[in-house]
Amino acid sequence: MLRQASSLATTCLLASSLSRCGALVLRHPAASLFRTPSRRRSSSATAAVPTEQQEYVAGLAFDLETTGLDTGKAEIVQFAVVIANSQQGAKFSRLVLPQGEIDPGASSVHGFTREVLVERGAQPFADVWAECESWLKETLGSDTRPLVWAAHNGFRFDKPILTRCVQEATGQPSALLSGPRVAFVDTYGMARSAMPNRPYELPVGARPYTLGSLYESAQPDGASLEGAHDALVDAEALAQVWRWLVDQQSADAASTQWSAGGTLQPFQAHLQYHGYRMPPPPKSSVRKPRTRGASPASTPVRFVRGDGSLERVAGIGPEMARKLNFKGIGTYDDLRDVWLRRGSDRRRMIGWLTKSMPKTNKMAIARAVKGMVSEWGPEQDVVNEDEVVNENEVVNENEVVNENEVVNEA
């Protein structure tokens, strides 16, 4: 049987941050901070929770090994979660027995065949997920503690597969993966944003943003990642890379600027900021968006969080917001995630929206995308409201990176 999940009392959770905290102190293994926030809260209510009333947000680094690369069909064969802000590295890992066949190409990467999985006692995903839910509840000690999930290249691969498999196994979305107390971040995108010159700093031919490459840079001795393509090994490596990106590479400037009055270490501030959808830093600390002709290096893309409403973005009215909600884009942060996943590229965003919402007026789509460019950058040519993306430019809704980018991710 794969390594057993280790259970950790909540007093160990976030111990590295507790040593520096003043206002935020856990008083009991299962207690929240000062009081437990209401279990039912909207996005706007979440943002309004005062710092002294917050629970410590848990950072969950996760990784999957799958039967293949198709995010619409692939099944999970190994699932691992590591609590990145746990002093003792609380972790959960299980082998999963898929219903379908395992692609030979996938087996050649992670080494799992049906025979191997059966021999090692793999269980159906429904059983594994139920066990994971129980483990998280026991380990975190609270049903209301916000969660920030992280995966490497997760927006393209791990997140869509996990959410689909959970819904297929349980018949409904999981509260652990959606809702106002849950957020997702992608360390691949964080690394690219924080270290845009990294490709030029490494030897020719090196792959600068793979998990293995980042892990090596995060190690004081430059040690390489051993045993990659095992979900637990990769999740543990991801937890280290995630912390390194925030603590040492300033990969999330907005959350670093918001630090609860200096009482939190950067990584915990990052988690609180995303878990509670905190308001943006004071205007004086937020750089103005780049104007045409300015150097990209001098004015990075803004990170803005607010009341959670899609209508905060210029060009998005009630009707467009309703249509985006129908597509599963319910908040300001959801829309920003979709924008980033499409490379902050207006053409790709117009193409995706045009294909996803074929009955929507194309001028309305163009206006909405123009608002996204204004809100999040990068500054590009003004969107022509009459512009129609041809079929070759439309981005497939289920797009994934090519096989080499996924398989050799570590």
VOGU-3710 file (C-alpha; in Angstrom, 3 decimals, decimal comma):
1> mlrqasslat> 0,000/0,000/0,000  1,222/3,475/-0,806  2,469/5,584/2,067  -0,273/6,106/4,642  -1,653/9,603/5,182  -0,149/11,262/8,209  -2,522/13,094/10,534  -1,525/16,338/12,176  -3,224/18,287/14,940  -4,157/21,804/14,029
11> tcllasslsr> -1,711/23,156/16,591  1,107/22,098/14,239  -0,540/23,756/11,264  1,136/26,996/10,283  3,641/26,775/13,138  6,232/28,720/11,195  3,805/31,650/11,002  2,575/31,351/14,585  6,013/32,205/15,906  5,693/35,717/14,492
21> cgalvlrhpa> 1,980/36,323/14,930  0,602/38,839/17,320  -3,096/39,335/16,659  -3,652/35,919/15,106  -3,232/33,109/17,630  -4,791/29,640/17,682  -5,961/29,042/21,230  -7,083/25,430/20,908  -6,336/22,580/18,479  -9,773/22,886/16,877
31> aslfrtpsrr> -10,385/26,575/17,503  -10,578/29,343/14,941  -8,934/32,707/15,347  -10,975/34,581/17,959  -14,252/33,351/16,491  -15,382/31,012/13,726  -16,647/32,885/10,666  -20,122/32,042/9,410  -20,176/28,899/7,309  -22,390/30,541/4,726
41> rsssataavp> -20,850/33,596/3,199  -20,718/35,180/-0,204  -17,607/36,369/-1,992  -18,197/39,917/-0,805  -18,787/38,731/2,754  -15,577/36,749/2,656  -13,584/39,817/1,694  -15,084/41,721/4,613  -13,945/39,321/7,359  -11,623/41,367/9,625
51> teqqeyvagl> -8,127/40,010/10,139  -8,631/39,312/13,828  -11,653/37,118/13,041  -9,985/34,982/10,412  -8,950/31,375/10,663  -5,531/30,455/9,380  -5,862/29,519/5,725  -4,416/26,139/4,730  -2,223/25,829/1,647  -2,746/22,506/-0,137
61> afdlettgld> -0,106/21,512/-2,697  -1,489/18,655/-4,791  -0,449/16,502/-7,714  -2,036/13,833/-9,904  -0,807/10,962/-12,009  -3,368/10,077/-14,649  -4,366/7,585/-17,326  -3,619/10,102/-20,092  -3,444/13,731/-21,133  -7,026/14,471/-22,210
71> tgkaeivqfa> -8,405/16,641/-19,404  -11,950/15,754/-20,472  -11,449/11,987/-20,167  -8,331/11,169/-18,141  -8,760/9,360/-14,840  -6,574/9,637/-11,770  -4,233/6,776/-10,855  -2,435/8,513/-7,971  -3,511/11,483/-5,863  -1,417/13,321/-3,276
81> vviansqqga> -1,933/16,404/-1,096  0,662/18,118/1,109  -0,231/20,932/3,529  2,429/23,451/2,553  2,150/25,552/5,714  2,277/22,630/8,125  5,501/22,483/10,144  5,583/18,697/9,872  4,425/18,483/6,270  1,066/16,783/6,810
91> kfsrlvlpqg> 0,346/14,714/3,726  -2,132/12,350/2,098  -1,390/9,990/-0,770  -3,317/7,132/-2,353  -3,257/4,955/-5,434  -6,450/4,990/-7,493  -7,885/2,172/-9,604  -9,372/3,731/-12,777  -12,369/2,348/-14,610  -10,799/2,710/-18,046
101> eidpgassvh> -7,486/1,738/-19,575  -4,191/3,447/-18,853  -2,480/4,916/-21,890  0,861/3,167/-22,522  2,536/6,560/-22,893  1,315/7,613/-19,464  2,436/4,301/-17,947  5,905/4,802/-19,377  6,144/8,084/-17,452  4,713/7,230/-14,027
111> gftrevlver> 5,151/3,455/-14,116  1,586/2,500/-13,160  -0,264/-0,252/-15,019  -3,572/-1,802/-14,030  -1,748/-4,890/-12,787  0,553/-2,802/-10,600  -2,351/-0,824/-9,161  -4,366/-3,946/-8,335  -1,327/-5,577/-6,743  -0,706/-2,503/-4,579
121> gaqpfadvwa> -4,285/-2,255/-3,345  -5,492/0,767/-5,307  -9,078/1,823/-4,565  -11,780/3,488/-6,729  -11,514/7,259/-6,753  -14,834/7,689/-4,937  -13,377/5,861/-1,935  -10,096/7,754/-2,118  -11,824/11,135/-2,252  -14,079/10,279/0,681
131> eceswlketl> -10,979/9,313/2,665  -9,261/12,561/1,660  -12,257/14,601/2,826  -12,177/12,867/6,209  -8,421/13,375/6,485  -8,676/17,079/5,737  -11,491/17,546/8,248  -9,515/15,748/10,964  -6,223/17,448/10,152  -7,499/21,012/9,760
141> gsdtrplvwa> -9,952/20,828/12,652  -12,502/23,159/11,049  -15,213/22,901/8,406  -14,931/26,619/7,668  -11,177/27,008/7,298  -10,445/28,539/3,864  -8,305/26,472/1,509  -5,861/27,567/-1,177  -5,005/24,726/-3,570  -1,873/24,840/-5,714
151> ahngfrfdkp> -0,639/22,692/-8,586  2,089/23,165/-11,170  0,475/23,855/-14,525  -2,677/23,123/-12,569  -5,037/25,476/-14,367  -4,479/23,564/-17,600  -4,220/20,029/-16,267  -4,609/19,061/-12,598  -7,503/21,306/-11,571  -9,920/20,423/-14,414
161> iltrcvqeat> -9,209/16,704/-14,018  -9,619/16,728/-10,241  -12,843/18,754/-10,250  -14,353/16,586/-12,990  -13,383/13,309/-11,308  -14,788/14,478/-7,961  -18,079/15,484/-9,545  -18,322/12,192/-11,429  -17,562/10,230/-8,257  -19,930/12,118/-5,931
171> gqpsallsgp> -22,587/13,422/-8,311  -22,006/17,028/-7,266  -19,242/19,640/-6,918  -17,242/19,395/-3,708  -17,257/22,238/-1,195  -13,538/21,557/-0,781  -12,907/22,572/-4,405  -15,364/25,400/-4,990  -17,153/28,158/-3,168  -16,180/31,317/-1,300
181> rvafvdtygm> -13,719/29,573/1,009  -11,664/27,975/-1,770  -9,062/29,429/-4,135  -6,614/27,935/-6,635  -3,170/29,178/-7,665  -0,838/27,847/-10,333  2,877/27,874/-9,509  3,743/27,632/-13,198  2,100/30,986/-13,890  3,507/32,460/-10,677
191> arsampnrpy> 7,040/31,482/-11,715  6,685/32,943/-15,205  5,349/36,203/-13,788  7,973/36,507/-11,048  10,976/35,456/-13,156  10,395/36,540/-16,765  14,144/36,549/-17,519  14,741/33,036/-16,226  14,939/31,471/-19,739  17,925/33,710/-20,478
201> elpvgarpyt> 19,672/32,944/-17,180  19,794/29,168/-17,639  21,863/27,120/-20,109  20,603/26,881/-23,674  18,061/24,079/-23,967  17,101/24,121/-20,282  13,385/24,185/-19,481  13,144/27,080/-17,031  9,674/26,656/-15,565  9,320/22,917/-14,996
211> lgslyesaqp> 8,737/21,767/-11,448  12,105/19,997/-11,448  13,979/23,088/-12,619  12,305/25,345/-10,059  12,836/22,795/-7,294  16,552/22,705/-8,050  16,744/26,501/-7,841  14,850/26,475/-4,555  17,362/24,131/-2,894  20,300/25,797/-1,111
221> dgaslegahd> 22,629/23,103/-2,456  21,004/22,978/-5,905  19,895/19,363/-5,399  17,812/17,902/-8,204  14,364/16,365/-7,779  14,587/12,602/-7,356  11,627/10,306/-8,018  9,604/12,729/-10,132  6,251/11,593/-11,557  5,257/10,071/-8,263
231> alvdaealaq> 2,353/12,234/-7,069  3,562/12,431/-3,472  7,150/13,264/-4,462  5,914/15,963/-6,805  3,436/17,382/-4,253  6,169/17,637/-1,628  8,459/19,341/-4,151  5,626/21,660/-5,139  5,082/22,708/-1,516  8,736/23,790/-1,310
241> vwrwlvdqqs> 8,669/25,579/-4,669  5,431/27,370/-3,782  6,883/28,761/-0,559  10,124/29,682/-2,299  8,297/31,583/-5,031  6,363/33,675/-2,497  9,019/34,079/0,201  12,110/34,625/-1,927  10,956/35,507/-5,438  8,093/37,894/-4,553
251> adaastqwsa> 5,801/35,930/-6,837  2,625/37,492/-5,410  3,355/41,160/-4,815  -0,160/42,151/-3,797  -0,428/39,615/-0,988  3,068/40,534/0,212  2,043/44,185/0,429  -0,948/43,107/2,493  0,636/41,505/5,575  -1,845/41,986/8,416
261> ggtlqpfqah> 0,190/44,805/9,877  3,438/42,873/9,584  2,280/40,033/11,842  2,435/37,334/9,172  5,261/35,824/7,205  4,927/36,312/3,429  3,645/32,830/2,614  0,904/32,931/5,244  -0,043/36,453/4,157  -0,293/35,087/0,600
271> lqyhgyrmpp> -2,689/32,369/1,785  -4,836/34,718/3,888  -5,025/37,162/1,003  -6,286/34,569/-1,465  -8,294/32,474/0,972  -10,274/35,451/2,261  -10,200/37,444/-0,990  -8,705/40,402/0,819  -9,106/43,914/-0,572  -6,166/45,293/-2,542
281> ppkssvrkpr> -3,349/47,207/-0,827  -3,738/50,997/-0,467  -3,730/52,821/-3,778  -0,393/54,402/-2,996  1,246/50,963/-3,023  -0,362/49,745/-6,248  1,482/50,719/-9,401  -0,413/52,365/-12,219  -1,063/50,259/-15,314  1,506/50,577/-18,065
291> trgaspastp> 0,807/53,162/-20,716  1,607/52,591/-24,361  5,356/52,561/-24,943  6,349/51,951/-21,309  8,780/49,186/-20,470  7,055/45,922/-19,419  9,806/45,299/-16,867  9,127/48,589/-15,091  5,374/48,090/-14,644  4,256/44,491/-14,012
301> vrfvrgdgsl> 0,686/43,309/-14,413  -1,501/44,501/-11,577  -2,950/42,055/-9,080  -6,285/43,414/-7,933  -8,901/41,837/-5,710  -12,110/43,436/-4,628  -15,777/42,872/-3,977  -15,946/39,764/-6,161  -18,386/41,219/-8,697  -17,827/40,582/-12,404
311> ervagigpem> -19,365/43,975/-13,093  -16,308/45,634/-11,559  -14,689/45,027/-14,960  -15,507/47,759/-17,461  -17,620/46,471/-20,320  -19,318/43,718/-18,315  -22,924/44,428/-17,470  -25,601/42,276/-15,815  -26,387/40,284/-18,971  -22,739/39,442/-19,740
321> arklnfkgig> -22,176/38,601/-16,067  -25,141/36,219/-16,189  -23,728/34,450/-19,252  -20,287/34,170/-17,660  -21,907/32,748/-14,526  -23,537/30,094/-16,691  -20,032/29,175/-17,918  -18,873/28,714/-14,317  -17,188/32,136/-14,062  -18,954/33,555/-11,051
331> tyddlrdvwl> -16,562/36,088/-9,522  -13,995/38,738/-10,367  -11,238/36,304/-9,347  -12,662/33,500/-11,509  -12,580/35,784/-14,540  -9,033/36,899/-13,794  -7,948/33,256/-13,560  -9,465/32,555/-16,992  -7,735/35,657/-18,374  -4,350/34,519/-17,036
341> rrgsdrrrmi> -4,864/30,978/-18,300  -5,205/32,425/-21,783  -1,916/34,256/-21,477  -3,501/37,691/-20,897  -4,043/37,669/-24,650  -7,118/39,503/-25,947  -7,336/37,473/-29,177  -7,317/34,163/-27,333  -9,883/35,454/-24,860  -12,164/36,752/-27,620
351> gwltksmpkt> -11,784/33,434/-29,444  -12,626/31,374/-26,376  -15,647/33,496/-25,453  -16,890/33,497/-29,044  -16,782/29,707/-29,184  -18,075/29,213/-25,640  -20,992/31,637/-26,053  -21,863/31,460/-29,784  -25,164/33,290/-29,394  -23,593/36,274/-27,622
361> nkmaiaravk> -23,192/39,516/-29,543  -19,563/39,782/-30,689  -19,446/43,491/-29,948  -20,434/42,732/-26,345  -17,637/40,163/-26,124  -15,135/42,652/-27,545  -16,191/45,310/-25,031  -15,836/42,847/-22,161  -12,355/41,797/-23,289  -11,367/45,432/-23,718
371> gmvsewgpeq> -12,319/45,885/-20,062  -10,140/42,904/-19,090  -7,171/44,418/-20,893  -7,744/47,671/-18,999  -8,210/45,865/-15,680  -5,343/43,376/-15,764  -3,138/44,224/-18,745  -0,805/43,745/-20,408  -1,494/46,837/-22,475  -2,141/45,876/-26,099
381> dvvnedevvn> -3,712/47,373/-29,179  -7,222/48,660/-28,545  -9,842/46,003/-29,227  -11,891/46,699/-32,306  -15,492/46,077/-31,321  -16,235/44,828/-34,825  -13,351/42,373/-34,725  -14,349/38,755/-35,308  -11,798/36,040/-34,634  -11,568/33,513/-37,455
391> enevvnenev> -12,062/29,835/-36,729  -8,323/29,095/-36,716  -7,789/31,581/-33,894  -10,505/30,182/-31,656  -9,011/28,475/-28,644  -10,450/25,109/-27,722  -12,265/25,322/-24,411  -10,526/22,178/-23,186  -7,103/23,143/-24,493  -4,096/21,518/-22,863
401> vnenevvnea> -0,415/22,055/-23,400  1,323/19,656/-25,731  2,309/16,192/-24,582  5,904/17,068/-23,780  4,896/20,025/-21,626  2,621/17,870/-19,474  4,499/14,587/-19,350  7,871/16,192/-18,701  6,492/18,760/-16,301  8,888/17,700/-13,549
//
